[in-house]
Amino acid sequence: MRNIAFIGMMGTGKTITAVALGERLGMCVADADNMVVARVGMTISQAFITFGEKTFRSFEHSVLCELCWQKNLIISCGGGAPLYEKNMEMLKDYIKIQLTCDAEEIYNRTKDDITRPLLKDNSPETIKAIYEQRKEIYDSYADITVDTTGKMPDVIVDEIVEKLKEMGEYQPNQD
């Protein structure tokens, strides 16, 4: 099976779904945001403030460079990773799974999370505006799109596995 990269807005469930899918498929999982945090020794919000978004994106790119050559891997990308074509070029052979979610639910999932720099003015309207700016880019890279609104990770993983089967990327005897 090809490697997998999760893309989409923050708060859509990329990390938890990547972990659950990795367990189901027996694949390793890497969270790009967590790797950046470990590398710079501060939260994403602090890194944005300290270094600026451009430098943060270079850290993110470096992490993706490190990961993209590994085998049997699922990467949970940061929400902004697809905005930089060079990131997606590295992941061109990956199956890209876009997770989407209703703005109100993303708000409820992230409203108390101060580590998300783009949500300092967190509201459903802010989330919707950010998504509308990114939607075309996310859609252009997605091989699979799954709406996570109101769904538990195991249900989302079931949907993804079915779509992987339909694409011929996953054989049921691999389960």
N, CA, C and O of each residue as an XYZ file, in Angstrom:
700
protein
N       0.841     -1.181      0.000
C       0.000      0.000      0.000
C       0.887      1.246      0.000
O       1.934      1.287      0.646
N       0.441      2.245     -0.734
C       1.173      3.514     -0.732
C       1.046      4.201      0.617
O       0.129      3.922      1.390
N       1.981      5.102      0.888
C       1.888      5.932      2.091
C       0.667      6.844      1.988
O       0.122      7.063      0.905
N       0.255      7.366      3.133
C      -0.944      8.198      3.229
C      -0.588      9.508      3.920
O       0.200      9.523      4.865
N      -1.169     10.602      3.448
C      -1.030     11.902      4.113
C      -2.423     12.472      4.341
O      -3.232     12.563      3.417
N      -2.687     12.853      5.585
C      -3.945     13.527      5.906
C      -3.755     15.019      5.731
O      -2.774     15.595      6.204
N      -4.710     15.645      5.042
C      -4.709     17.088      4.856
C      -6.076     17.621      5.257
O      -7.044     16.867      5.360
N      -6.143     18.928      5.480
C      -7.416     19.561      5.806
C      -7.248     20.569      6.926
O      -6.160     20.767      7.465
N      -8.341     21.184      7.248
C      -8.359     22.221      8.281
C      -7.972     21.657      9.642
O      -8.154     20.474      9.928
N      -7.433     22.547     10.469
C      -7.201     22.185     11.859
C      -8.540     21.825     12.489
O      -9.575     22.393     12.142
N      -8.509     20.883     13.410
C      -9.724     20.527     14.119
C     -10.642     19.548     13.405
O     -11.725     19.244     13.904
N     -10.227     19.051     12.248
C     -11.078     18.105     11.525
C     -10.849     16.667     11.982
O     -11.604     15.770     11.608
N      -9.813     16.444     12.788
C      -9.539     15.105     13.307
C      -8.430     14.366     12.592
O      -8.384     13.136     12.622
N      -7.527     15.105     11.943
C      -6.465     14.448     11.175
C      -5.577     13.555     12.046
O      -5.296     12.416     11.674
N      -5.140     14.052     13.183
C      -4.206     13.287     14.013
C      -4.869     12.042     14.598
O      -4.330     10.942     14.476
N      -6.014     12.200     15.224
C      -6.670     11.043     15.854
C      -7.073     10.006     14.809
O      -7.017      8.804     15.070
N      -7.478     10.470     13.628
C      -7.859      9.546     12.564
C      -6.630      8.850     11.995
O      -6.681      7.659     11.689
N      -5.524      9.579     11.848
C      -4.282      8.971     11.357
C      -3.833      7.853     12.291
O      -3.434      6.781     11.837
N      -3.899      8.104     13.593
C      -3.502      7.090     14.571
C      -4.416      5.863     14.471
O      -3.937      4.729     14.449
N      -5.722      6.093     14.410
C      -6.675      4.980     14.322
C      -6.500      4.196     13.020
O      -6.573      2.967     13.023
N      -6.267      4.903     11.903
C      -6.055      4.225     10.627
C      -4.737      3.455     10.652
O      -4.654      2.341     10.135
N      -3.715      4.049     11.251
C      -2.430      3.364     11.366
C      -2.559      2.057     12.125
O      -1.977      1.044     11.737
N      -3.325      2.081     13.211
C      -3.561      0.854     13.983
C      -4.298     -0.176     13.135
O      -3.962     -1.360     13.160
N      -5.300      0.273     12.385
C      -6.095     -0.643     11.566
C      -5.253     -1.272     10.452
O      -5.376     -2.465     10.171
N      -4.396     -0.457      9.817
C      -3.645     -0.932      8.652
C      -2.241     -1.435      9.002
O      -1.535     -1.952      8.136
N      -1.837     -1.288     10.256
C      -0.493     -1.702     10.641
C       0.582     -0.798     10.063
O       1.663     -1.261      9.699
N       0.283      0.490      9.980
C       1.234      1.467      9.430
C       1.727      2.383     10.542
O       1.029      2.606     11.531
N       2.927      2.908     10.370
C       3.482      3.893     11.307
C       2.774      5.225     11.079
O       2.268      5.490      9.989
N       2.743      6.056     12.110
C       2.070      7.352     12.030
C       3.012      8.444     12.518
O       3.689      8.280     13.533
N       3.053      9.550     11.798
C       3.838     10.716     12.209
C       2.948     11.948     12.134
O       2.230     12.146     11.155
N       3.000     12.770     13.169
C       2.254     14.026     13.199
C       3.244     15.160     12.937
O       4.105     15.445     13.769
N       3.117     15.799     11.783
C       4.072     16.834     11.384
C       4.100     17.994     12.384
O       5.177     18.487     12.718
N       2.940     18.434     12.861
C       2.909     19.536     13.823
C       3.647     19.168     15.109
O       4.417     19.972     15.636
N       3.415     17.954     15.615
C       4.102     17.531     16.837
C       5.614     17.452     16.641
O       6.383     17.742     17.556
N       6.027     17.060     15.449
C       7.462     17.001     15.166
C       8.076     18.402     15.126
O       9.193     18.607     15.600
N       7.344     19.361     14.562
C       7.837     20.747     14.557
C       7.940     21.257     15.995
O       8.939     21.875     16.363
N       6.922     21.004     16.801
C       6.931     21.434     18.197
C       8.142     20.855     18.921
O       8.828     21.567     19.654
N       8.405     19.573     18.720
C       9.556     18.933     19.362
C      10.869     19.541     18.879
O      11.804     19.711     19.661
N      10.935     19.860     17.618
C      12.169     20.401     17.035
C      12.464     21.816     17.536
O      13.614     22.136     17.838
N      11.439     22.663     17.627
C      11.679     24.062     18.009
C      11.539     24.297     19.507
O      11.927     25.350     20.012
N      10.983     23.313     20.221
C      10.883     23.422     21.671
C       9.854     24.427     22.167
O       9.992     24.983     23.257
N       8.836     24.652     21.371
C       7.757     25.566     21.774
C       6.502     25.200     21.012
O       6.557     24.464     20.027
N       5.368     25.715     21.466
C       4.105     25.427     20.788
C       4.098     26.079     19.404
O       4.918     26.944     19.094
N       3.154     25.637     18.597
C       3.019     26.225     17.266
C       2.724     27.721     17.378
O       3.287     28.523     16.633
N       1.849     28.093     18.301
C       1.545     29.521     18.494
C       2.793     30.307     18.851
O       3.035     31.383     18.304
N       3.590     29.768     19.773
C       4.831     30.450     20.160
C       5.787     30.542     18.981
O       6.444     31.566     18.794
N       5.871     29.480     18.182
C       6.759     29.486     17.012
C       6.304     30.529     15.992
O       7.132     31.217     15.395
N       4.989     30.648     15.790
C       4.458     31.668     14.880
C       4.863     33.060     15.366
O       5.313     33.892     14.579
N       4.701     33.303     16.661
C       5.027     34.614     17.229
C       6.529     34.878     17.166
O       6.961     35.965     16.784
N       7.317     33.878     17.544
C       8.770     34.038     17.627
C       9.423     34.146     16.249
O      10.267     35.012     16.023
N       9.032     33.268     15.338
C       9.719     33.170     14.042
C       8.927     33.721     12.876
O       9.501     34.024     11.830
N       7.611     33.859     13.033
C       6.755     34.259     11.924
C       6.292     33.049     11.139
O       6.889     31.975     11.217
N       5.220     33.233     10.381
C       4.634     32.102      9.657
C       5.583     31.546      8.600
O       5.656     30.330      8.421
N       6.305     32.407      7.903
C       7.193     31.935      6.836
C       8.252     30.982      7.384
O       8.504     29.932      6.793
N       8.870     31.336      8.503
C       9.891     30.472      9.099
C       9.253     29.206      9.651
O       9.818     28.120      9.522
N       8.078     29.338     10.265
C       7.378     28.150     10.746
C       7.141     27.188      9.586
O       7.343     25.983      9.731
N       6.715     27.709      8.440
C       6.450     26.858      7.277
C       7.727     26.186      6.781
O       7.672     25.082      6.239
N       8.875     26.837      6.959
C      10.133     26.182      6.570
C      10.459     25.035      7.523
O      10.995     24.014      7.092
N      10.145     25.184      8.810
C      10.300     24.077      9.758
C       9.398     22.911      9.340
O       9.818     21.754      9.319
N       8.161     23.246      9.012
C       7.192     22.235      8.589
C       7.690     21.501      7.343
O       7.594     20.277      7.256
N       8.219     22.252      6.389
C       8.742     21.664      5.156
C       9.907     20.720      5.469
O      10.001     19.633      4.899
N      10.782     21.138      6.367
C      11.918     20.307      6.760
C      11.451     18.979      7.352
O      12.009     17.927      7.038
N      10.434     19.026      8.202
C       9.881     17.803      8.796
C       9.310     16.908      7.699
O       9.548     15.701      7.705
N       8.567     17.477      6.767
C       7.992     16.673      5.688
C       9.087     16.066      4.812
O       8.942     14.941      4.335
N      10.185     16.803      4.594
C      11.326     16.258      3.844
C      11.884     15.028      4.545
O      12.219     14.030      3.907
N      11.974     15.113      5.841
C      12.486     14.015      6.656
C      11.579     12.784      6.570
O      12.059     11.652      6.522
N      10.282     13.016      6.552
C       9.316     11.928      6.599
C       9.008     11.295      5.245
O       8.751     10.094      5.169
N       9.032     12.080      4.194
C       8.425     11.647      2.934
C       9.114     10.446      2.294
O       8.529      9.821      1.410
N      10.308     10.107      2.698
C      11.035      8.992      2.085
C      10.804      7.672      2.827
O      11.256      6.621      2.372
N      10.117      7.717      3.942
C       9.886      6.505      4.723
C       8.795      5.655      4.085
O       7.979      6.153      3.309
N       8.787      4.399      4.412
C       7.793      3.454      3.891
C       6.792      3.114      4.993
O       7.069      3.287      6.179
N       5.612      2.623      4.571
C       4.586      2.167      5.507
C       4.212      3.265      6.503
O       4.153      3.036      7.711
N       3.962      4.462      5.968
C       3.799      5.644      6.818
C       2.509      6.396      6.523
O       2.088      6.530      5.374
N       1.898      6.881      7.595
C       0.786      7.824      7.518
C       1.258      9.109      8.178
O       1.725      9.094      9.317
N       1.135     10.230      7.455
C       1.501     11.536      7.997
C       0.236     12.351      8.221
O      -0.617     12.450      7.339
N       0.125     12.933      9.408
C      -0.903     13.923      9.673
C      -0.241     15.278      9.449
O       0.574     15.722     10.258
N      -0.598     15.930      8.345
C       0.009     17.223      7.991
C      -0.690     18.352      8.740
O      -1.868     18.246      9.083
N       0.035     19.416      8.988
C      -0.578     20.616      9.529
C      -1.553     21.193      8.521
O      -1.420     20.967      7.318
N      -2.527     21.931      9.006
C      -3.555     22.481      8.137
C      -3.031     23.366      7.021
O      -3.655     23.462      5.965
N      -1.891     24.015      7.241
C      -1.336     24.905      6.228
C      -0.383     24.236      5.256
O       0.011     24.857      4.269
N       0.001     22.996      5.501
C       0.991     22.323      4.649
C       0.619     22.319      3.163
O       1.486     22.569      2.326
N      -0.644     22.045      2.808
C      -0.980     22.018      1.380
C      -0.924     23.380      0.697
O      -0.964     23.452     -0.531
N      -0.833     24.443      1.457
C      -0.784     25.778      0.861
C       0.543     26.036      0.166
O       0.678     26.995     -0.594
N       1.520     25.179      0.426
C       2.858     25.335     -0.149
C       3.113     24.176     -1.093
O       3.294     23.032     -0.675
N       3.122     24.501     -2.380
C       3.206     23.496     -3.430
C       4.392     22.558     -3.241
O       4.294     21.371     -3.549
N       5.509     23.075     -2.738
C       6.694     22.224     -2.565
C       6.418     21.110     -1.553
O       6.989     20.026     -1.675
N       5.571     21.345     -0.573
C       5.198     20.276      0.365
C       4.418     19.190     -0.357
O       4.690     18.002     -0.182
N       3.476     19.585     -1.146
C       2.624     18.612     -1.815
C       3.378     17.887     -2.928
O       3.055     16.743     -3.247
N       4.354     18.525     -3.508
C       5.188     17.857     -4.510
C       5.916     16.669     -3.871
O       6.034     15.606     -4.480
N       6.396     16.856     -2.650
C       7.070     15.754     -1.951
C       6.106     14.606     -1.667
O       6.521     13.449     -1.591
N       4.831     14.919     -1.511
C       3.831     13.909     -1.161
C       3.032     13.443     -2.383
O       1.951     12.872     -2.243
N       3.566     13.689     -3.563
C       2.807     13.402     -4.791
C       2.448     11.929     -4.944
O       1.422     11.610     -5.544
N       3.273     11.021     -4.414
C       2.985      9.597     -4.541
C       2.162      9.051     -3.379
O       1.809      7.872     -3.362
N       1.862      9.902     -2.421
C       1.041      9.515     -1.275
C      -0.440      9.548     -1.651
O      -0.846     10.268     -2.563
N      -1.225      8.768     -0.945
C      -2.680      8.905     -1.019
C      -3.018     10.053     -0.079
O      -2.760      9.976      1.122
N      -3.598     11.120     -0.628
C      -3.948     12.269      0.212
C      -5.414     12.186      0.600
O      -6.306     12.144     -0.248
N      -5.636     12.163      1.923
C      -6.988     12.068      2.463
C      -7.325     13.396      3.125
O      -6.710     13.795      4.115
N      -8.311     14.064      2.559
C      -8.765     15.324      3.133
C      -9.915     15.059      4.098
O     -10.910     14.426      3.745
N      -9.760     15.555      5.318
C     -10.860     15.501      6.269
C     -11.511     16.875      6.303
O     -10.831     17.899      6.375
N     -12.840     16.879      6.250
C     -13.603     18.122      6.345
C     -14.510     18.020      7.566
O     -14.712     16.939      8.119
N     -15.045     19.149      7.970
C     -15.916     19.174      9.140
C     -16.670     20.498      9.145
O     -16.166     21.518      8.676
N     -17.863     20.464      9.674
C     -18.672     21.663      9.829
C     -17.924     22.691     10.699
O     -17.315     22.326     11.705
N     -17.971     23.963     10.311
C     -17.247     25.022     11.035
C     -17.664     25.100     12.502
O     -16.822     25.341     13.367
N     -18.923     24.904     12.788
C     -19.402     24.950     14.172
C     -18.765     23.839     15.012
O     -18.396     24.056     16.166
N     -18.643     22.653     14.423
C     -18.020     21.544     15.153
C     -16.520     21.771     15.326
O     -15.967     21.465     16.383
N     -15.859     22.303     14.300
C     -14.436     22.633     14.455
C     -14.278     23.643     15.589
O     -13.381     23.515     16.422
N     -15.145     24.633     15.615
C     -15.108     25.615     16.693
C     -15.228     24.929     18.056
O     -14.446     25.206     18.965
N     -16.197     24.044     18.191
C     -16.395     23.352     19.477
C     -15.190     22.489     19.846
O     -14.852     22.360     21.022
N     -14.547     21.901     18.845
C     -13.372     21.065     19.105
C     -12.150     21.894     19.489
O     -11.291     21.420     20.233
N     -12.065     23.121     18.990
C     -10.837     23.916     19.152
C     -10.975     25.145     20.042
O      -9.984     25.835     20.283
N     -12.164     25.435     20.533
C     -12.395     26.710     21.220
C     -11.515     26.923     22.445
O     -11.220     28.065     22.797
N     -11.097     25.859     23.093
C     -10.253     25.999     24.287
C      -8.783     25.729     24.007
O      -7.975     25.690     24.936
N      -8.424     25.542     22.739
C      -7.052     25.201     22.364
C      -6.290     26.473     21.990
O      -6.485     27.031     20.910
N      -5.425     26.920     22.894
C      -4.676     28.159     22.652
C      -3.420     27.921     21.816
O      -2.668     28.860     21.554
N      -3.184     26.674     21.393
C      -1.969     26.374     20.625
C      -2.158     26.564     19.126
O      -1.223     26.338     18.358
N      -3.325     26.967     18.701
C      -3.593     27.112     17.260
C      -3.520     28.595     16.887
O      -4.436     29.364     17.179
N      -2.421     28.985     16.240
C      -2.175     30.409     15.999
C      -3.192     31.101     15.109
O      -3.451     32.290     15.295
N      -3.768     30.407     14.161
C      -4.710     31.062     13.258
C      -6.088     31.221     13.872
O      -6.966     31.843     13.274
N      -6.290     30.661     15.072
C      -7.594     30.749     15.713
C      -7.568     31.633     16.946
O      -8.361     31.438     17.867
N      -6.675     32.594     16.973
C      -6.644     33.487     18.138
C      -7.951     34.276     18.257
O      -8.342     34.674     19.354
N      -8.618     34.498     17.129
C      -9.948     35.107     17.123
C     -10.966     34.022     16.784
O     -11.771     34.174     15.865
N     -10.917     32.931     17.535
C     -11.684     31.739     17.221
C     -13.195     31.986     17.259
O     -13.750     32.440     18.260
N     -13.824     31.678     16.155
C     -15.281     31.715     16.029
C     -15.628     30.850     14.828
O     -14.775     30.614     13.972
N     -16.864     30.375     14.749
C     -17.254     29.611     13.559
C     -17.056     30.423     12.267
O     -16.719     29.865     11.222
N     -17.267     31.724     12.350
C     -17.103     32.574     11.159
C     -15.642     32.625     10.719
O     -15.352     32.558      9.524
N     -14.707     32.746     11.689
C     -13.273     32.764     11.370
C     -12.871     31.443     10.728
O     -12.167     31.424      9.718
N     -13.319     30.343     11.316
C     -12.995     29.017     10.796
C     -13.526     28.867      9.376
O     -12.817     28.383      8.494
N     -14.762     29.279      9.154
C     -15.356     29.173      7.824
C     -14.588     30.020      6.813
O     -14.385     29.598      5.674
N     -14.163     31.210      7.222
C     -13.410     32.091      6.321
C     -12.058     31.469      5.946
O     -11.653     31.510      4.784
N     -11.370     30.897      6.929
C     -10.086     30.246      6.647
C     -10.303     29.064      5.699
O      -9.556     28.883      4.737
N     -11.329     28.268      5.979
C     -11.613     27.114      5.125
C     -11.934     27.558      3.699
O     -11.436     26.964      2.743
N     -12.743     28.576      3.547
C     -13.109     29.042      2.202
C     -11.868     29.483      1.420
O     -11.796     29.293      0.206
N     -10.893     30.072      2.118
C      -9.646     30.477      1.460
C      -8.837     29.263      0.996
O      -8.110     29.341      0.005
N      -8.961     28.158      1.704
C      -8.121     26.981      1.447
C      -8.827     25.866      0.672
O      -8.165     24.974      0.140
N     -10.145     25.902      0.601
C     -10.927     24.789      0.065
C     -10.451     24.325     -1.308
O     -10.266     23.126     -1.519
N     -10.256     25.225     -2.216
C      -9.855     24.859     -3.576
C      -8.507     24.134     -3.575
O      -8.303     23.183     -4.330
N      -7.604     24.590     -2.729
C      -6.281     23.947     -2.646
C      -6.422     22.540     -2.066
O      -5.900     21.578     -2.630
N      -7.123     22.423     -0.944
C      -7.339     21.099     -0.351
C      -7.974     20.157     -1.367
O      -7.511     19.032     -1.553
N      -9.030     20.619     -2.020
C      -9.748     19.785     -2.990
C      -8.850     19.342     -4.135
O      -8.973     18.219     -4.624
N      -7.950     20.215     -4.564
C      -7.104     19.891     -5.711
C      -6.118     18.760     -5.412
O      -5.696     18.056     -6.329
N      -5.753     18.579     -4.164
C      -4.798     17.529     -3.804
C      -5.460     16.254     -3.303
O      -4.828     15.197     -3.318
N      -6.701     16.317     -2.862
C      -7.344     15.182     -2.192
C      -7.663     14.041     -3.159
O      -8.292     14.240     -4.198
N      -7.215     12.847     -2.789
C      -7.616     11.633     -3.494
C      -8.903     11.097     -2.882
O      -9.730     10.497     -3.570
N      -9.060     11.319     -1.587
C     -10.229     10.887     -0.826
C     -10.637     12.058      0.062
O      -9.780     12.729      0.637
N     -11.925     12.304      0.175
C     -12.437     13.319      1.103
C     -13.488     12.662      1.991
O     -14.387     11.970      1.513
N     -13.350     12.895      3.299
C     -14.301     12.347      4.259
C     -14.722     13.462      5.204
O     -13.883     14.160      5.772
N     -16.020     13.618      5.362
C     -16.567     14.589      6.312
C     -16.604     13.928      7.688
O     -17.196     12.862      7.852
N     -15.974     14.558      8.672
C     -15.892     13.986     10.023
C     -16.953     14.537     10.973
O     -16.986     14.157     12.143
N     -17.806     15.411     10.494
C     -18.811     16.040     11.343
C     -19.666     14.989     12.047
O     -20.311     14.163     11.401
N     -19.661     15.032     13.376
C     -20.507     14.152     14.175
C     -20.099     12.691     14.173
O     -20.882     11.837     14.588
N     -18.888     12.381     13.715
C     -18.471     10.982     13.604
C     -17.330     10.661     14.561
O     -16.471     11.500     14.833
N     -17.338      9.447     15.060
C     -16.262      8.936     15.893
C     -15.139      8.430     14.985
O     -15.389      8.064     13.837
N     -13.902      8.407     15.494
C     -12.771      7.981     14.663
C     -12.942      6.606     14.009
O     -12.530      6.430     12.862
N     -13.533      5.630     14.699
C     -13.674      4.301     14.105
C     -14.609      4.316     12.890
O     -14.406      3.558     11.942
N     -15.627      5.172     12.917
C     -16.541      5.310     11.778
C     -15.815      5.973     10.610
O     -15.987      5.573      9.459
N     -15.015      6.971     10.906
C     -14.242      7.669      9.874
C     -13.260      6.690      9.228
O     -13.124      6.652      8.005
N     -12.582      5.904     10.052
C     -11.623      4.916      9.539
C     -12.339      3.886      8.662
O     -11.822      3.507      7.611
N     -13.508      3.435      9.077
C     -14.279      2.496      8.243
C     -14.548      3.098      6.865
O     -14.399      2.417      5.850
N     -14.941      4.366      6.826
C     -15.204      5.038      5.540
C     -13.939      5.105      4.696
O     -13.973      4.846      3.493
N     -12.823      5.453      5.330
C     -11.559      5.558      4.595
C     -11.150      4.202      4.031
O     -10.748      4.106      2.872
N     -11.249      3.157      4.846
C     -10.872      1.815      4.389
C     -11.732      1.404      3.193
O     -11.221      0.823      2.235
N     -13.023      1.699      3.240
C     -13.897      1.380      2.104
C     -13.449      2.123      0.847
O     -13.419      1.553     -0.244
N     -13.102      3.396      1.011
C     -12.664      4.186     -0.146
C     -11.315      3.687     -0.674
O     -11.083      3.690     -1.883
N     -10.433      3.261      0.223
C      -9.152      2.686     -0.207
C      -9.382      1.396     -0.993
O      -8.700      1.144     -1.986
N     -10.333      0.586     -0.557
C     -10.685     -0.644     -1.276
C     -11.199     -0.297     -2.669
O     -10.794     -0.909     -3.657
N     -12.102      0.697     -2.744
C     -12.673      1.104     -4.036
C     -11.584      1.587     -4.997
O     -11.691      1.391     -6.208
N     -10.544      2.216     -4.459
C      -9.433      2.705     -5.282
C      -8.457      1.586     -5.658
O      -7.560      1.785     -6.478
N      -8.639      0.420     -5.055
C      -7.707     -0.679     -5.293
C      -6.417     -0.549     -4.500
O      -5.429     -1.222     -4.795
N      -6.427      0.319     -3.489
C      -5.226      0.565     -2.686
C      -5.128     -0.342     -1.468
O      -4.071     -0.451     -0.847
N      -6.237     -0.990     -1.130
C      -6.244     -1.822      0.082
C      -7.008     -3.097     -0.214
O      -8.140     -3.056     -0.696
N      -6.388     -4.221      0.076
C      -7.035     -5.518     -0.114
C      -7.554     -5.994      1.237
O      -6.816     -5.951      2.221
N      -8.792     -6.443      1.310
C      -9.367     -6.865      2.599
C      -8.523     -7.889      3.336
O      -8.544     -7.914      4.566
N      -7.783     -8.734      2.634
C      -6.957     -9.722      3.335
C      -5.751     -9.090      4.014
O      -5.013     -9.776      4.721
N      -5.537     -7.778      3.808
C      -4.458     -7.071      4.495
C      -4.895     -6.667      5.895
O      -4.065     -6.244      6.700
N      -6.187     -6.789      6.201
C      -6.742     -6.347      7.483
C      -6.222     -7.118      8.638
O      -6.603     -6.855      9.778
